Amino acid sequence: RESMVGDESRWHEAMLYEQRADGVVECRVCPRLCTIKPGKSGACRARVNRDGTLFAITYGQVCSVAADPIEKKPLYHFFPGSTVLSLGSLGCNFACRHCQNWQIAHADPAEATRDLRSLPVRNIPVLAEHNDCQGVAWTYNEPTIWLEYILDGAQTAHEHGLYTVMVTNGYVTEDALDVVAPHIDAYRVDVKGFSDDQYRELCRIRHFAPVLAAAERAKIEHGCHVEIVTNVIPTLNDDEHTLREIARWIADKLGPETPWHVTRFLPYLEYAHLPATPIATLQRAVKIGEEEGLRFVYVGNVPGHEGQNTVCPRCHRLLVRRTGVAVEDLALRGTFCSMCGANVNVRAAIK
């Protein structure tokens, strides 16, 4: 892609790239490993080669800012009931056929300068405080391609006592994850299917193994709180084999206490011809998750469904009542059930 960005203030040198002959560079932030010629950008459109130097052109540039309930991410076992400052920019390393944020994820930062505004890292804690936010989330578009800004922003957030969140598709190299994950408290990742064929169809990438590897590494090596989301799409990833493999992987590799959100697909973009996910399909997914040993499987995108609530797996007491993204009742004592004392894996303190 041609890049014609002329605003010098947006030229922030990228991390994790290699210079090759004739001014070509290889970006090593996501597993695409884009080889980028001078004057071109990578697949994400947010990283541009200028005369043999790779620049992250969305550093400090935001197009979406909101104070959200943490449950909207969705994160159900991480500071329940708190408010998080949510930041998003332009571009993505996926090209999902059903992207809910396609206006920003599919946008080219080099051509959409009027949609971006500057948010210096030093202003993030100020903005959080003014909006009564307890943390900061990088979300809406893919945060991996915003690596440098997230790294600086997360460090600053922690210095001011704020928690940090990445809402991600998980398509990140080990090197990039190891740079940012030590400064991230919650890693909320989509697992969109469980085969290369499904990821090629849904997201237009070749291999999905890096998504799994990154989630495992975020939790095991870096101690991040991890929650998994699967948007269940009729005819594409709603078969029992796929759902059972995802649930089994979560239980085996991340632990049975890891929350799994099975969310309702609504017809959109290239999949506008498909029906919305039947509630019965989501309830079957919950049952599959429970059969594979998962203790917390949630139904998403179905307002008012009881599958949004957190129930103690030991004494079956209702611990968190939710209506949409609003928390109406809490019966927790830290990370424990207030009735029987069972550990229900709720992160309520910055690591």
Secondary structure, DSSP 4 states (H G I P E B T S, - for coil): -B-----GGG-EEPSSEEE-GGG-EEE-SSTT--EE-TTBB-TTSSEEEETTEEEETTTTEESEEEEEEGGGTT-SSBSTT-EEEEEE-S--S---TT-TTHHHHT--GGG-GGG-EE--GGGHHHHHHHTT-SEEEE-SS-GGGGHHHHHHHHHHHHHTT-EEEEEE-----HHHHHHHGGG-SEEEEE---SSHHHHHHHH--S--HHHHHHHHHHHHTT--EEEEEEEE-TTTT-SHHHHHHHHHHIIIII-TTS-EEEEE----GGGTTSPPPPHHHHHHHHHHHHHTT-S-EEEES-TT-GGGSEE-TTT--EEEEEETTEEEEE-EETTEETTT--B---B-S--
